[in-house]
Amino acid sequence: MSSLTKHDAVRSAPRLADSIVKQRKTFRYRLYPTAKQAAALDGQLSEACRLYNAALQERRDAYRIKGLSLSYYDQANQLKEIRAAGDLELSNFSCCQEVLRRLDKSFKAFFRRVKEKKGKAGFPRFRPRSRYDSLTFPSYGDGCRLLPTNKLKLQGVGQVKVKLHREVAGEIKTVTVKREAGRWFACFSVECEAAPLPESRESVGVDVGLKAFATLSDGTEIENPRHYRGAQAKLRRAQRKVARRKRGGSNRKKAVRDLQAAHAHVRNQRADFHHKVSRWLICCFGLIAIEDLNVKGLAAGMLAKSVNDAGWSSLIDKLTYKAEEAGRLLIKVDPRGTSQRCTCGASVPKTLSQRWHECLSCGLSAGRDHVSAQEILRRGLRLLGETWPVAACVPNEAVAF
């Protein structure tokens, strides 16, 4: 690749308005069903769960007894007969098909994991009614429709009040009704036009961590909020309350809902924080370089709680789709050795406990994470065929790559 200047690299990034006309988004809104409607929604989820488990049992029996591997179409062709016999009370036919597609997707994922031979493959399991929490209408207008009265009409349930706190932008494709901690939500998957932001010539490297959630190559530090650790006392009390209740009792169900609500609050706090950080980065910078981390591997070590609490994967996912929509360039670089190298190119080995960078070659003295972010940016620019800009603290003769 020919050498480019820093600004040319951003301009050469594909503008979303030119390359991708449409984009899929999901808008989530709170539902307020009446007691009768909530009971109907619970009944629909129970029927969907029963269909899922029956289809799973049929696949298992067919293979164990006759050695046959049933496909989605083999099972979907039986739906009309089952519904005609009155053995399935799930109101919408397309929802029944979606349940079978969900099971088929689980089997395909299982066979893929078997082929890859990465640990335990995890055979699809039966689902209890308490853990089957969503129902999807795969075609908008077929069994579901948003009315001008700010109500969502659902087949088999009726007109449910929905809190439209923002406009549904785009063409609605699918609708998913979800139960979460005793509350109900509607998720609209829409197809909409991308909205590129004004071009930015700024670039940044982002080093995620645990002491600071993220450190930028310009020295900015984003504080780690540690939502889970802050809520641990409340979660511990809620879990203890569940453990002391008798199984199958109404008091235990209430305690479980309280525990689910506590976890949902932490999850929402973390997601809100990630949205704000990713939006700020996308608005300010045209080129963002970040480490391509194996977060799953890091979460299996002794820092598992802190890594999961930070939620780096969620941040990277949000950065990815926001950059796509805004026409920004997000580059994932190899994370190996980013904290063991100076901006001058010299190797500066450090242990995990050493938080300060001291380079004997060029005399650079700075925070470990700050220098790592600069190295991440350098690697990102190098992937574009660029040269590393000369830093004020680094002598010109030291910059040679």
C-alpha positions in Angstrom: 0.0 0.0 0.0 1.3 3.4 -0.8 2.1 5.8 2.0 -0.7 8.1 3.0 -0.8 11.2 5.2 -2.7 11.1 8.4 -5.6 13.2 7.0 -5.8 11.2 3.7 -6.3 8.0 5.7 -9.5 9.4 7.2 -10.7 10.7 3.8 -10.0 7.4 2.2 -12.3 5.6 4.7 -15.4 4.4 2.8 -18.2 6.9 3.4 -21.3 5.0 4.5 -23.6 7.2 2.4 -21.8 6.0 -0.7 -21.3 2.3 0.1 -24.1 1.2 2.4 -27.6 2.7 1.8 -29.5 0.9 4.5 -28.7 -0.2 8.0 -30.5 -2.4 10.6 -31.2 -0.9 14.0 -33.2 -2.0 17.0 -35.4 0.4 19.0 -36.6 -0.8 22.4 -39.7 0.5 24.2 -41.4 -0.2 27.4 -44.8 -1.9 27.3 -47.5 -1.4 29.9 -49.9 -4.3 29.5 -53.0 -4.7 31.7 -53.2 -7.7 34.1 -55.2 -9.6 31.5 -52.8 -8.8 28.7 -49.8 -9.7 30.8 -51.4 -13.1 31.5 -52.0 -13.5 27.8 -48.4 -12.6 27.0 -47.2 -15.1 29.6 -49.4 -17.7 28.0 -48.0 -17.0 24.5 -44.5 -17.4 25.8 -45.4 -20.7 27.6 -46.8 -22.1 24.3 -43.7 -21.0 22.4 -41.5 -22.7 25.0 -43.6 -25.9 24.8 -43.3 -25.9 21.0 -39.5 -25.4 21.3 -39.1 -28.3 23.8 -41.4 -30.6 21.7 -39.4 -29.9 18.5 -36.1 -30.5 20.4 -37.5 -33.8 21.8 -38.6 -34.8 18.3 -35.1 -34.2 16.9 -33.5 -36.2 19.7 -35.9 -39.1 19.3 -35.6 -39.2 15.5 -31.8 -39.4 15.7 -31.7 -41.9 18.6 -34.3 -44.3 17.2 -34.0 -44.0 13.4 -30.7 -42.2 12.9 -32.5 -39.3 11.1 -31.4 -35.6 11.4 -34.5 -33.5 11.1 -34.3 -30.1 9.4 -36.3 -26.9 10.0 -38.5 -27.7 7.0 -39.3 -31.2 8.2 -40.7 -29.7 11.4 -42.3 -26.6 9.9 -44.4 -28.7 7.5 -46.1 -30.3 10.5 -47.3 -26.9 11.9 -50.6 -26.7 10.0 -51.7 -30.1 11.1 -50.7 -29.5 14.7 -52.6 -26.2 14.8 -55.6 -27.7 13.1 -55.8 -30.4 15.8 -55.8 -27.8 18.5 -52.5 -29.0 20.0 -50.8 -25.6 19.8 -52.3 -22.3 21.2 -49.7 -20.0 19.9 -51.8 -17.4 18.0 -49.5 -16.3 15.1 -48.4 -18.9 12.6 -45.2 -16.9 11.7 -44.2 -16.9 15.4 -44.4 -20.7 15.4 -42.1 -20.8 12.4 -39.7 -18.4 14.2 -39.6 -20.7 17.3 -38.5 -23.6 15.0 -35.9 -21.4 13.3 -34.5 -20.5 16.7 -34.1 -24.2 17.5 -32.6 -24.9 14.1 -30.1 -22.1 14.7 -29.1 -23.7 18.0 -28.4 -27.0 16.3 -26.4 -25.4 13.6 -24.3 -23.6 16.2 -23.8 -26.9 18.0 -22.5 -28.7 14.9 -20.2 -25.8 14.1 -18.7 -26.0 17.6 -18.3 -29.7 17.2 -16.5 -29.2 13.9 -14.2 -26.5 15.4 -13.4 -28.8 18.4 -13.1 -25.9 20.8 -14.0 -27.2 24.3 -17.4 -28.6 25.0 -19.8 -28.2 22.1 -22.9 -27.8 24.3 -25.9 -29.8 23.0 -29.2 -27.7 22.8 -31.1 -28.0 26.1 -34.7 -28.0 27.1 -35.9 -24.6 28.2 -38.0 -24.0 31.3 -40.9 -21.5 31.0 -39.3 -19.1 33.4 -36.3 -18.8 31.0 -38.1 -18.5 27.7 -38.5 -14.7 27.7 -39.1 -13.5 24.1 -41.4 -14.0 21.2 -40.6 -12.7 17.7 -43.0 -11.6 15.0 -40.8 -12.1 11.9 -42.9 -10.0 9.6 -44.3 -6.6 10.6 -48.0 -6.4 10.0 -48.5 -10.1 10.4 -49.9 -10.4 13.9 -48.4 -7.1 15.1 -48.8 -3.5 14.2 -48.1 -0.1 15.8 -51.3 2.0 16.0 -51.5 5.8 15.8 -52.8 5.7 19.4 -49.4 4.7 20.7 -50.5 1.2 21.2 -49.0 -2.0 19.9 -51.6 -4.5 18.5 -50.5 -8.1 19.1 -52.4 -11.1 17.9 -53.8 -13.1 20.8 -53.1 -10.3 23.3 -54.8 -7.1 22.1 -53.8 -3.5 22.0 -50.9 -3.0 24.5 -49.9 0.5 25.6 -46.3 1.3 24.6 -44.1 4.2 25.8 -42.7 5.8 22.6 -40.1 7.9 24.2 -38.5 8.5 20.7 -39.6 8.1 17.1 -39.2 4.8 15.4 -36.9 5.9 12.6 -37.0 3.7 9.5 -39.1 0.8 8.1 -40.1 -1.8 10.8 -39.1 -5.3 9.7 -39.6 -7.5 12.8 -41.0 -7.0 16.3 -39.9 -8.9 19.4 -41.8 -8.9 22.7 -39.5 -9.5 25.6 -40.1 -10.1 29.3 -37.4 -8.9 31.6 -37.5 -8.8 35.4 -41.3 -8.7 35.5 -41.4 -5.9 32.9 -42.4 -6.1 29.2 -40.5 -4.5 26.3 -41.1 -4.3 22.5 -38.0 -4.4 20.3 -38.5 -3.0 16.8 -35.9 -4.1 14.2 -35.9 -1.4 11.5 -34.2 -0.8 8.3 -33.1 2.9 8.0 -30.7 5.1 6.0 -27.3 5.7 7.5 -26.6 9.2 8.8 -22.9 10.0 8.3 -21.4 12.6 10.6 -19.3 15.6 9.3 -15.8 14.4 8.3 -13.2 14.5 11.2 -9.5 14.6 10.6 -8.7 13.6 14.2 -7.3 10.1 15.1 -7.0 8.4 18.5 -5.7 5.2 20.0 -7.8 3.6 22.8 -6.2 1.4 25.5 -8.9 -0.2 27.7 -8.0 -1.3 31.2 -9.2 -1.9 34.7 -7.7 1.0 36.7 -9.0 3.4 34.2 -11.7 2.2 31.9 -10.0 3.6 28.9 -6.9 5.8 28.2 -6.6 7.7 25.0 -3.4 8.5 23.0 -3.8 12.2 23.9 -3.6 11.4 27.6 -7.3 11.5 28.4 -8.4 9.0 31.0 -12.0 7.7 31.3 -12.8 6.6 34.8 -13.9 3.0 35.4 -17.4 3.2 37.0 -17.4 -0.4 38.3 -21.2 -0.7 38.3 -21.2 -4.4 39.4 -18.9 -3.9 42.4 -21.0 -0.9 43.5 -24.1 -3.0 43.5 -22.6 -6.2 45.1 -24.1 -5.6 48.5 -27.6 -5.2 47.1 -27.2 -8.2 44.8 -25.9 -10.3 47.7 -29.0 -9.5 49.8 -31.3 -10.2 46.9 -29.6 -13.5 46.2 -29.8 -14.4 49.9 -33.5 -13.6 49.9 -34.1 -16.0 47.0 -32.1 -18.8 48.7 -34.3 -18.6 51.8 -37.6 -18.9 50.0 -39.3 -22.2 49.5 -39.1 -23.5 45.9 -42.3 -23.2 43.9 -43.8 -20.6 46.3 -45.1 -17.2 45.3 -42.7 -15.5 47.7 -39.8 -17.1 45.9 -41.1 -15.9 42.5 -41.2 -12.3 43.9 -37.7 -12.7 45.3 -36.5 -13.9 41.9 -38.1 -10.9 40.2 -36.3 -8.6 42.7 -33.0 -10.3 41.9 -33.6 -10.0 38.2 -34.4 -6.3 38.6 -31.2 -5.7 40.5 -29.1 -7.4 37.8 -31.1 -5.6 35.0 -30.3 -2.2 36.7 -26.5 -2.9 36.7 -26.8 -4.1 33.1 -28.6 -1.0 32.0 -26.1 1.2 33.8 -23.2 -0.4 32.0 -24.9 -0.2 28.6 -25.7 3.5 29.1 -22.1 4.2 30.0 -20.8 2.3 26.9 -23.3 4.2 24.7 -22.1 7.5 26.0 -18.4 6.7 25.7 -18.7 5.2 22.2 -20.9 8.2 21.0 -18.3 10.7 22.3 -15.4 8.9 20.6 -17.3 8.6 17.3 -18.3 12.3 17.3 -14.7 13.5 18.1 -12.5 11.3 16.0 -12.5 10.1 12.4 -10.0 7.3 13.0 -10.2 5.1 16.1 -7.6 2.4 16.8 -8.4 -0.2 19.5 -7.0 -3.5 20.6 -8.5 -6.7 19.2 -8.7 -8.3 22.6 -9.6 -11.9 23.5 -12.0 -10.8 26.2 -13.4 -14.3 26.7 -10.0 -15.5 27.5 -9.2 -12.7 29.9 -12.6 -13.2 31.6 -11.5 -16.8 32.5 -8.6 -15.7 34.6 -8.1 -14.3 38.1 -9.5 -10.9 37.1 -12.7 -12.4 35.7 -15.0 -10.2 37.9 -13.3 -7.0 37.0 -13.1 -7.8 33.3 -16.8 -8.7 33.1 -17.7 -5.6 35.0 -15.8 -3.4 32.6 -17.6 -5.0 29.6 -15.0 -4.2 26.9 -16.8 -6.4 24.3 -20.0 -4.4 24.6 -18.0 -1.2 24.1 -16.3 -2.5 21.0 -19.6 -3.8 19.5 -21.2 -0.4 20.0 -18.1 1.4 18.5 -18.3 -0.9 15.5 -21.9 -0.2 14.5 -21.7 3.5 15.4 -18.6 3.9 13.3 -20.3 2.1 10.4 -23.3 4.5 10.6 -21.2 7.6 11.0 -18.7 6.9 8.3 -15.8 6.6 10.7 -12.9 4.2 10.5 -12.4 1.7 13.4 -9.2 -0.3 13.3 -8.6 -3.3 15.5 -4.9 -4.0 16.1 -2.9 -6.9 17.5 -2.8 -6.4 21.3 0.4 -8.3 21.9 3.2 -6.2 23.3 1.4 -2.9 23.2 2.5 -2.1 26.8 6.1 -3.3 26.3 7.2 -0.9 23.6 8.0 2.8 23.6 6.9 5.3 20.9 10.5 5.5 19.8 10.5 1.8 18.9 12.6 0.6 21.9 11.5 -2.4 23.9 10.6 -1.5 27.5 9.6 -4.7 29.4 7.2 -4.1 32.3 5.4 -6.3 34.8 1.7 -5.9 35.3 2.3 -4.0 38.6 4.5 -1.4 36.9 2.2 1.4 36.0 4.8 3.9 34.8 6.8 3.9 31.5 10.5 4.9 31.6 12.4 4.6 28.4 16.2 4.6 28.6 16.6 5.1 24.8 14.6 8.4 24.3 14.0 9.4 27.9 10.2 9.3 27.6 8.5 9.2 31.0 4.8 8.8 31.0 1.9 6.6 32.3 2.0 3.0 31.1 -1.6 3.2 29.6 -0.9 6.5 27.9 2.1 5.1 26.0 0.2 1.9 25.2 -2.6 4.0 23.6 0.0 5.8 21.5 1.4 2.4 20.4 -2.1 1.2 19.5 -2.6 4.3 17.4 0.8 3.8 15.8 -0.1 0.2 14.8 -3.5 1.3 13.5 -1.8 4.0 11.3 0.7 1.5 10.1 -2.0 -0.9 8.9 -3.1 2.0 6.7 0.4 2.5 5.4 0.9 5.7 7.3 3.9 7.0 9.3 3.8 7.8 13.0 3.4 11.6 13.6 6.4 13.0 15.5 5.4 13.6 19.2 6.6 16.6 21.1 8.3 14.5 23.7 10.1 12.2 21.3 13.3 13.4 19.4 12.9 13.3 15.6 15.9 11.0 15.2 14.2 8.4 17.5 11.2 8.0 15.2 12.2 5.3 12.7 10.0 2.5 11.7 
